[in-house]
Amino acid sequence: MSEISVLDLQNLRHLIGGFDTCHCKMQDYAAQAKDPEIKQLFQDAANSAMKNKQDLMKFL
């Protein structure tokens, strides 16, 4: 793999942080949801955010 520039590292840090925040918020929303379909929607979004975060972490 080629070297990662400082700008690339900053961009990765920003994206990873955003997906981490999204994951936490979606988990919290899912915990508060009463409707099972809405709860599942938020849980799916949380899982997707975590997967994206993990995929980006592979570049580090």
Rosetta silent file (secondary structure, phi, psi, omega in degrees, C-alpha in Angstrom):
SEQUENCE: MSEISVLDLQNLRHLIGGFDTCHCKMQDYAAQAKDPEIKQLFQDAANSAMKNKQDLMKFL
SCORE:     score description
SCORE:     0.000 S_00000001
   1 L     0.000  141.025  179.714    0.000    0.000    0.000 S_00000001
   2 L   -73.460  165.146 -177.898    1.269    3.483   -0.797 S_00000001
   3 L   -69.142  149.097  178.647    1.999    6.009    1.913 S_00000001
   4 L   -99.685  130.348  179.923   -0.844    8.037    3.389 S_00000001
   5 L   -76.609  167.292  177.966   -0.385   11.804    3.480 S_00000001
   6 H   -61.452  -40.509  178.899   -1.099   13.960    6.498 S_00000001
   7 H   -63.263  -41.381  176.826   -4.187   15.329    4.741 S_00000001
   8 H   -61.518  -41.637  178.190   -5.434   11.790    4.097 S_00000001
   9 H   -63.844  -40.310  178.101   -4.952   10.937    7.782 S_00000001
  10 H   -65.010  -41.409  178.132   -6.858   14.050    8.832 S_00000001
  11 H   -64.407  -42.327  177.095   -9.694   13.180    6.457 S_00000001
  12 H   -61.761  -43.698  178.802   -9.812    9.604    7.776 S_00000001
  13 H   -59.446  -43.192  179.688   -9.886   10.879   11.364 S_00000001
  14 H   -64.110  -46.568 -179.458  -12.763   13.187   10.487 S_00000001
  15 H   -65.600  -44.374 -179.975  -14.753   10.453    8.714 S_00000001
  16 H   -61.882  -42.791  178.022  -14.109    7.835   11.408 S_00000001
  17 H   -62.486  -39.289  178.662  -15.199   10.286   14.097 S_00000001
  18 H   -65.184  -42.960  178.598  -18.362   11.089   12.169 S_00000001
  19 H   -68.017  -34.287  177.656  -19.304    7.440   11.753 S_00000001
  20 H   -65.665  -43.848  177.255  -18.583    6.812   15.439 S_00000001
  21 H   -61.681  -45.341  179.338  -20.867    9.690   16.429 S_00000001
  22 H   -59.705  -44.161  179.764  -23.564    8.462   14.050 S_00000001
  23 H   -58.817  -47.512 -179.148  -23.307    4.942   15.488 S_00000001
  24 H   -62.638  -42.916 -179.657  -23.723    6.200   19.053 S_00000001
  25 H   -65.813  -44.368 -178.714  -26.694    8.396   18.162 S_00000001
  26 H   -65.477  -36.575  175.799  -28.471    5.683   16.180 S_00000001
  27 H   -62.453  -43.253  179.863  -27.949    3.199   19.040 S_00000001
  28 H   -65.316  -43.939  178.715  -29.458    5.707   21.458 S_00000001
  29 H   -62.978  -40.134  179.011  -32.408    6.427   19.158 S_00000001
  30 H   -63.024  -39.333  179.859  -33.015    2.694   18.725 S_00000001
  31 H   -65.446  -30.277 -178.156  -33.044    2.230   22.495 S_00000001
  32 H   -88.991  -17.892 -175.210  -35.673    4.955   22.865 S_00000001
  33 L   -69.100  139.832  178.043  -37.897    3.894   19.963 S_00000001
  34 L   -95.271  -39.138 -179.199  -41.196    2.233   20.818 S_00000001
  35 L   -73.283  126.797 -177.727  -42.222    1.145   17.315 S_00000001
  36 H   -60.907  -35.036  179.876  -40.394   -2.092   16.334 S_00000001
  37 H   -69.372  -41.349  177.960  -39.966   -0.987   12.704 S_00000001
  38 H   -66.899  -41.715  177.523  -38.459    2.350   13.704 S_00000001
  39 H   -57.455  -44.430  179.946  -36.274    0.598   16.283 S_00000001
  40 H   -67.019  -37.507  178.003  -34.978   -1.745   13.558 S_00000001
  41 H   -60.523  -46.808  178.192  -34.383    1.164   11.191 S_00000001
  42 H   -66.563  -37.701  179.410  -32.201    2.912   13.761 S_00000001
  43 H   -66.469  -40.260  176.955  -30.398   -0.328   14.634 S_00000001
  44 H   -62.625  -41.360  178.217  -29.647   -0.983   10.963 S_00000001
  45 H   -64.486  -39.843  177.799  -28.290    2.560   10.614 S_00000001
  46 H   -63.787  -43.070  178.920  -26.105    2.048   13.699 S_00000001
  47 H   -64.173  -40.086  178.776  -24.748   -1.226   12.301 S_00000001
  48 H   -64.285  -43.185  178.652  -24.025    0.409    8.957 S_00000001
  49 H   -62.350  -41.275  179.053  -22.158    3.278   10.620 S_00000001
  50 H   -65.380  -40.692  178.369  -20.058    0.812   12.640 S_00000001
  51 H   -63.134  -43.315  178.679  -19.215   -1.197    9.524 S_00000001
  52 H   -62.449  -41.988  177.945  -18.164    1.968    7.696 S_00000001
  53 H   -60.859  -46.269 -179.079  -16.001    2.999   10.644 S_00000001
  54 H   -64.495  -37.808  178.262  -14.326   -0.424   10.761 S_00000001
  55 H   -64.206  -40.892  179.168  -13.727   -0.367    7.001 S_00000001
  56 H   -69.189  -32.781  179.845  -12.039    3.044    7.273 S_00000001
  57 H   -63.516  -23.951  179.460   -9.918    1.890   10.207 S_00000001
  58 L   -65.596  -19.887  179.766   -8.300   -0.666    7.889 S_00000001
  59 L   -80.001  -12.546 -178.187   -6.531    2.206    6.113 S_00000001
  60 L   -88.536    0.000    0.000   -4.642    3.145    9.267 S_00000001
